[in-house]
Amino acid sequence: MKSLSEETRRTYEIHLKEFFHFHNLKHPVNVTATDVIRWRDTLLKKGSRPATVTTKLSILRSFFEYLRASGVIELNPASTKLVPTPELPEGLAGRALTPKEVRYLLAGPDRQSPTGARDFALMTLMCRTFLRVAEVASIRVSSFHWTSGRWTLKVKVKGGRERTI
């Protein structure tokens, strides 16, 4: 697995267990594209959103690609050439907040209370920097630096990279 993120590892483990339990703990070398298609179709019939199913298929594909690269299997049964991903809806609706929604969100916390002031500061930081919750949660006082007449923030982002804002 590329990422050392604990959250990524946990997510992969959950979805891989889900797949293999669906197939009665079938050994990975015996998994076929038909097995993957049957799982994909079952997820969709149960009401999983196409984006969720696409993410789960990506995790499965990465796992089998690792096994293929290691010489355990010859063919990745979750390959997009064998198992098409569900069609995703057009456009970016629902993927970002509108300016009006951001104003409503930021109006929520009671800035007169310590927890409200903290929540407002964290939400403002996330809205302005596009940082994820886990990335903001990892920020410490030592993450801030006065450099060339302005404040900068160094933070570890997804994939273990460091970003300066």
ChimeraX attribute file (.defattr): number of C-alpha atoms within 10 A of each C-alpha:
attribute: neighborCount
match mode: 1-to-1
recipient: residues
	/A:1	11
	/A:2	8
	/A:3	11
	/A:4	11
	/A:5	13
	/A:6	9
	/A:7	11
	/A:8	15
	/A:9	13
	/A:10	11
	/A:11	14
	/A:12	19
	/A:13	13
	/A:14	12
	/A:15	16
	/A:16	17
	/A:17	13
	/A:18	15
	/A:19	20
	/A:20	15
	/A:21	11
	/A:22	14
	/A:23	15
	/A:24	9
	/A:25	11
	/A:26	13
	/A:27	9
	/A:28	14
	/A:29	15
	/A:30	9
	/A:31	17
	/A:32	14
	/A:33	17
	/A:34	13
	/A:35	17
	/A:36	21
	/A:37	18
	/A:38	14
	/A:39	19
	/A:40	22
	/A:41	13
	/A:42	14
	/A:43	16
	/A:44	15
	/A:45	10
	/A:46	8
	/A:47	9
	/A:48	14
	/A:49	14
	/A:50	17
	/A:51	14
	/A:52	14
	/A:53	21
	/A:54	18
	/A:55	13
	/A:56	22
	/A:57	26
	/A:58	17
	/A:59	19
	/A:60	21
	/A:61	19
	/A:62	18
	/A:63	17
	/A:64	23
	/A:65	20
	/A:66	15
	/A:67	17
	/A:68	16
	/A:69	12
	/A:70	10
	/A:71	10
	/A:72	13
	/A:73	17
	/A:74	13
	/A:75	16
	/A:76	23
	/A:77	25
	/A:78	26
	/A:79	19
	/A:80	13
	/A:81	10
	/A:82	14
	/A:83	18
	/A:84	13
	/A:85	20
	/A:86	16
	/A:87	9
	/A:88	12
	/A:89	10
	/A:90	6
	/A:91	7
	/A:92	7
	/A:93	9
	/A:94	7
	/A:95	7
	/A:96	9
	/A:97	12
	/A:98	11
	/A:99	9
	/A:100	8
	/A:101	11
	/A:102	14
	/A:103	11
	/A:104	11
	/A:105	14
	/A:106	17
	/A:107	11
	/A:108	11
	/A:109	18
	/A:110	14
	/A:111	15
	/A:112	8
	/A:113	10
	/A:114	11
	/A:115	12
	/A:116	14
	/A:117	14
	/A:118	14
	/A:119	17
	/A:120	19
	/A:121	15
	/A:122	15
	/A:123	19
	/A:124	15
	/A:125	13
	/A:126	15
	/A:127	14
	/A:128	8
	/A:129	11
	/A:130	11
	/A:131	18
	/A:132	12
	/A:133	11
	/A:134	12
	/A:135	14
	/A:136	18
	/A:137	10
	/A:138	11
	/A:139	14
	/A:140	11
	/A:141	7
	/A:142	8
	/A:143	13
	/A:144	15
	/A:145	12
	/A:146	9
	/A:147	9
	/A:148	7
	/A:149	6
	/A:150	7
	/A:151	10
	/A:152	14
	/A:153	16
	/A:154	15
	/A:155	20
	/A:156	17
	/A:157	16
	/A:158	16
	/A:159	11
	/A:160	11
	/A:161	8
	/A:162	11
	/A:163	12
	/A:164	11
	/A:165	10
